[in-house]
Structures are given as C-alpha cells and as structure tokens.
C-alpha cells in the first residue's frame, strides 16, 4: 500500500472515530490530527459562505492534506483528502495560524479561506453552495 493511500485510510478512520464525540470542531480537528499522526495546519472561520462556517487542514507525510469543513448549522463535518496542488492556497492560512494573536487580529484571511474552499469545490472535493 502506497503512503498516500495509507494516509487517506488513516485520515478516514480518524474522522469516523472522532465524529460522534460531543466536542467542538476545533477539538475534533485537533483529535483527528493526533489520531492520524498528521499536523494541524489551520482551523479558520469562513465568513460569508452559504454552507460552510469553518475549515481545517491536516498535513500528512505523503504531502497529502486532509480537509475538514463544518457546515453552516454546526452539525455535519464534510471531509476529503487532497494532494499537494492545494499547498499554495493553504500556505497563507497556515502562516496566519502561526502568528501571534496580536498579529492575527490585524490580518484578515477571509479571502484566503474562501479561495481555498472555492478551489476544493471546483475540483469536486466539496459540494457547491
């Protein structure tokens, strides 16, 4: 089994195991990353989207990225795993997450989150709103 297939399988299993827990999205994203031995890149709000309110990404050693999207009602989490082609769209969100809170408050990443989500939709990884 190739490394990317293994990452996909482990990500899927982690999503399923955490899905029923009564914890918030941020905690679920962190738990999925820990259980699947990935690195949580970011967890950000998506303002102005009709169907998604938060999006998170988890990087794996095979250069794959697991994506979690919380629906607008805060109930369902959609997920997918994508290749490195999306790294240019995740980098600004990852960089923002690594900044001190005082810097984060000065920088708006809404456009970056919307671009990433739009690219996922265009590629067929997330449903169109």
C-alpha positions in Angstrom: 0.0 0.0 0.0 1.4 3.4 -1.0 2.0 6.1 1.6 -0.7 8.4 0.2 -3.3 5.5 0.3 -2.3 4.8 3.9 -2.6 8.4 4.9 -6.1 8.5 3.3 -7.2 5.4 5.1 -5.9 6.6 8.5 -7.5 10.0 8.0 -10.8 8.4 7.1 -10.7 6.2 10.2 -9.8 9.2 12.5 -12.7 11.2 11.1 -15.1 8.4 11.8 -13.8 7.8 15.3 -14.0 11.4 16.3 -17.3 12.2 14.5 -19.6 11.1 17.3 -17.7 12.8 20.2 -19.5 15.7 21.8 -16.7 18.2 21.4 -16.4 21.3 19.2 -15.0 21.5 15.7 -11.6 22.8 16.8 -11.2 20.0 19.3 -12.3 17.4 16.7 -9.8 18.8 14.1 -7.0 18.5 16.7 -8.1 15.0 17.7 -8.2 13.8 14.1 -4.7 15.2 13.5 -3.4 13.5 16.6 -5.1 10.2 15.9 -3.9 10.1 12.3 -0.4 11.4 13.1 -0.9 14.5 10.9 -0.1 18.1 11.6 -3.0 20.5 12.1 -2.1 23.4 9.7 -5.1 25.6 10.4 -8.6 25.9 11.7 -10.3 29.1 10.5 -13.8 30.7 10.1 -15.2 31.0 6.6 -17.3 34.2 6.7 -19.9 34.8 4.1 -20.2 31.3 2.8 -23.7 29.8 2.5 -22.9 26.3 3.5 -19.6 26.2 5.5 -18.7 28.1 8.7 -15.2 26.6 9.5 -12.5 24.8 7.6 -9.4 23.0 8.9 -6.5 21.2 7.2 -4.2 18.5 8.3 -0.9 17.7 6.6 0.5 14.2 6.2 4.0 12.9 5.4 3.0 11.8 1.9 2.3 15.5 1.0 -1.4 14.9 1.2 -3.7 17.2 3.1 -6.9 16.2 5.0 -9.6 18.8 4.9 -12.5 19.2 7.3 -15.4 21.6 6.7 -18.1 22.3 9.3 -21.5 23.0 7.8 -23.2 26.3 8.4 -25.5 24.8 11.1 -22.5 23.5 13.0 -23.8 19.9 12.8 -22.1 18.0 9.9 -18.4 17.8 9.0 -17.5 17.1 5.4 -14.1 15.8 4.7 -11.7 15.0 1.9 -8.1 14.4 1.3 -6.2 16.3 -1.4 -2.8 16.4 -3.0 0.0 19.0 -2.7 -1.5 21.0 -5.6 -3.5 23.0 -3.0 -0.5 23.9 -0.9 -0.3 27.4 -2.4 -3.8 28.0 -1.2 -3.2 26.6 2.3 0.1 28.4 2.9 -1.4 31.8 3.8 -3.8 30.2 6.2 -1.1 28.1 7.8 1.1 31.2 8.1 -1.7 33.2 9.7 -2.3 30.4 12.2 1.4 30.5 13.2 1.3 34.2 14.0 0.8 35.7 17.5 -2.8 36.6 18.3 -2.0 40.3 18.1 -0.8 39.9 14.5 -3.8 37.7 13.6 -6.2 40.4 14.8 -4.6 42.8 12.2 -4.7 40.4 9.2 -7.9 39.3 7.5 -7.7 35.8 6.0 -11.4 35.6 4.8 -10.4 35.8 1.2 -7.8 33.1 1.5 -10.3 30.8 3.2 -12.9 31.5 0.5 -10.3 30.9 -2.3 -9.3 27.5 -0.7 -12.9 26.4 -0.3 -13.7 27.6 -3.9 -10.8 25.6 -5.3 -11.9 22.5 -3.4 -15.4 22.9 -4.8 -14.2 23.4 -8.3 -12.1 20.3 -8.1 -15.2 18.3 -6.9 -13.9 17.7 -3.3 -16.6 19.8 -1.6 -20.2 20.3 -2.6 -21.1 23.6 -4.3 -23.1 26.0 -2.1 
